[in-house]
């Protein structure tokens, strides 16, 4: 996701409407991030992938079959 610049109010006057919008945007963006200790579920139907990086920098995509077999495939 690309970064987005939030518009500053004119004359640096921060009114309640601007602050409410800013807080709402921050809460929305925060909700898109993973948190420490959070359970992560990747649904195969939405193209989400789990990629782990080894110590030498090789990237591996983790997949699970309908039988529960876990596999790792080197990826770019």
Secondary structure by P-SEA (a helix, b strand, c coil): cbbbbbbbcccccccaaaaaaaaaaaaaaaaacccccbbbbbbccccbbbbbbcccbbbbbbbbcccbbbbbbbcc
